[in-house]
Structures are given as C-alpha cells and as structure tokens.
Amino acid sequence: MTDAAGETISARTDDRTASVLRFAVELVAWVATPWALADYSWLLAALSVVLLIGLPTCFSTPGDKANVIIAVPGWVTILLVLLQLAAAVASSWVAWPAWAAGSVTLMAVITLVTERRRWRWLATGEPPVT
C-alpha cells in the first residue's frame, strides 16, 4: 500500500502511541498487582508477576511480535491485553490513592481506544502487510 507521495505504508495497525500506552499499563499492572496482593500473601504477589509477565511473553500471535515462543490466535492476545488492563485498574484502586488510581483508569480507557485498530487486525487473523 502506498500513500499520495508514493511512500510505502505498512498495514500494520500497531502504531507507536498504542504501543507506548499498552506498555505503560502493563508496567502499572506489574507493579500495582503484587503491591495490592502483598497484604494477603507474598506467594500470590509473586505469582501475579509471573503470570502478568510470563503469559504475554510465552503466548503471542505470529506477526504481532518478532519472536513467537508459542503461537496463539489473535483473540488470545486480545484477552491477555485485557487481563493486563483489568489488573492495572483493579490493583491500582486497591493499592494506591484515588488520584493515582484515577490516572491509571484514564490511561487504560485511552489504551482501549488506541488498541481498536490492532485488535481489529488480531481478530481477523489476516497477516499484516509489510
């Protein structure tokens, strides 16, 4: 696909803004979830980090990441992102003050909006054009 100037445009729908927001929310989930669970069990806190980091590392959709360990359909990748978003929002409300949790919630909502194009691509199962 080319633009009006004849430059090649990638049909890949994962733009930089969406990637940065998604990664920021993932970082929040990795910090806030064990923080929220630490009062209940250090084992649950450690397990949450293993799951929140390990699942998306091991399971990915071909074409979405450069290195795929275990290939999964696009809907699995979408569910893993939703898990990260839910963990970040819920855990931030448990562990942090309302102003911080509100900021995380807003960031998660913006992430949902910016992820729509990528999720549409993941849901169709069609490989991106490069």
C-alpha positions as CSV (number, residue, x, y, z in Angstrom):
1,M,0.0,0.0,0.0
2,T,1.3,3.5,-0.8
3,D,0.3,7.0,0.2
4,A,-0.2,10.0,-2.1
5,A,3.6,10.7,-2.1
6,G,4.3,7.2,-3.2
7,E,5.8,6.2,0.2
8,T,5.1,2.6,1.3
9,I,2.7,2.4,4.2
10,S,2.6,-0.6,6.4
11,A,-0.9,-2.0,7.0
12,R,0.3,-3.0,10.5
13,T,-2.1,-1.4,12.8
14,D,0.1,-1.2,15.9
15,D,1.2,2.4,16.0
16,R,3.7,3.8,18.4
17,T,1.2,5.6,20.6
18,A,-0.8,2.5,21.2
19,S,2.3,0.5,22.0
20,V,3.6,3.1,24.5
21,L,0.2,3.3,26.3
22,R,-0.1,-0.5,26.3
23,F,3.4,-0.9,27.8
24,A,2.7,1.8,30.4
25,V,-0.4,0.0,31.5
26,E,1.5,-3.3,31.6
27,L,4.1,-1.7,33.9
28,V,1.4,-0.5,36.2
29,A,-0.1,-4.0,36.3
30,W,3.3,-5.5,37.1
31,V,3.8,-3.0,40.0
32,A,0.3,-2.5,41.4
33,T,-0.9,-6.1,41.3
34,P,1.8,-7.6,43.6
35,W,1.6,-4.4,45.7
36,A,-2.2,-5.0,46.2
37,L,-1.7,-8.7,46.9
38,A,1.2,-8.4,49.2
39,D,-1.1,-7.7,52.2
40,Y,-2.8,-11.1,51.6
41,S,0.0,-13.4,50.5
42,W,3.6,-12.9,49.3
43,L,3.1,-16.1,47.2
44,L,0.1,-14.6,45.4
45,A,2.1,-11.4,44.8
46,A,5.0,-13.3,43.3
47,L,2.6,-15.5,41.2
48,S,0.9,-12.4,39.9
49,V,4.1,-11.1,38.5
50,V,5.0,-14.4,36.9
51,L,1.6,-14.6,35.2
52,L,1.4,-11.0,34.1
53,I,4.8,-11.0,32.6
54,G,5.1,-14.7,31.7
55,L,1.8,-15.3,29.8
56,P,2.3,-12.5,27.2
57,T,6.0,-13.5,26.8
58,C,5.2,-17.1,26.1
59,F,2.0,-16.7,24.1
60,S,1.8,-14.3,21.2
61,T,0.2,-14.0,17.8
62,P,2.5,-14.5,14.8
63,G,3.0,-11.2,13.0
64,D,2.3,-9.2,16.2
65,K,5.8,-9.8,17.8
66,A,9.2,-10.5,16.2
67,N,9.8,-13.6,18.4
68,V,6.9,-16.0,19.0
69,I,7.5,-18.8,21.5
70,I,4.0,-20.3,21.5
71,A,1.8,-19.2,18.6
72,V,-1.8,-18.3,19.6
73,P,-4.7,-16.8,17.7
74,G,-5.3,-13.1,17.8
75,W,-8.2,-13.4,20.3
76,V,-5.8,-14.8,22.9
77,T,-3.5,-11.8,22.5
78,I,-6.5,-9.5,23.0
79,L,-7.6,-11.4,26.1
80,L,-4.0,-11.1,27.5
81,V,-4.1,-7.3,27.0
82,L,-7.5,-7.1,28.6
83,L,-6.1,-9.1,31.6
84,Q,-3.2,-6.6,31.9
85,L,-5.7,-3.6,31.7
86,A,-8.0,-5.1,34.3
87,A,-5.2,-6.0,36.7
88,A,-3.7,-2.5,36.4
89,V,-7.0,-0.8,37.1
90,A,-8.3,-3.1,39.8
91,S,-5.0,-3.3,41.6
92,S,-4.3,0.5,41.5
93,W,-7.7,1.1,43.2
94,V,-6.8,-1.4,46.0
95,A,-3.2,-0.3,46.5
96,W,-2.9,3.4,45.6
97,P,-4.7,6.7,46.4
98,A,-7.7,7.7,44.3
99,W,-5.8,10.3,42.3
100,A,-3.3,7.7,41.1
101,A,-5.9,5.0,40.5
102,G,-8.0,7.5,38.6
103,S,-5.0,8.3,36.4
104,V,-4.4,4.6,35.8
105,T,-8.1,4.1,34.9
106,L,-8.0,7.0,32.4
107,M,-4.8,5.6,30.9
108,A,-6.4,2.2,30.5
109,V,-9.5,3.7,28.8
110,I,-7.3,5.6,26.4
111,T,-5.4,2.4,25.7
112,L,-8.6,0.6,24.9
113,V,-9.4,3.3,22.3
114,T,-5.9,3.3,20.7
115,E,-5.9,-0.6,20.6
116,R,-9.0,-0.8,18.4
117,R,-7.2,-1.0,15.1
118,R,-4.7,-3.6,16.4
119,W,-7.5,-5.7,17.9
120,R,-9.4,-5.5,14.6
121,W,-6.3,-6.9,12.9
122,L,-5.8,-9.6,15.6
123,A,-9.5,-10.6,15.4
124,T,-9.5,-11.1,11.6
125,G,-6.5,-13.4,11.6
126,E,-5.1,-11.8,8.5
127,P,-1.4,-11.3,8.5
128,P,-0.2,-7.7,8.3
129,V,1.1,-6.3,5.0
130,T,4.7,-5.1,5.4
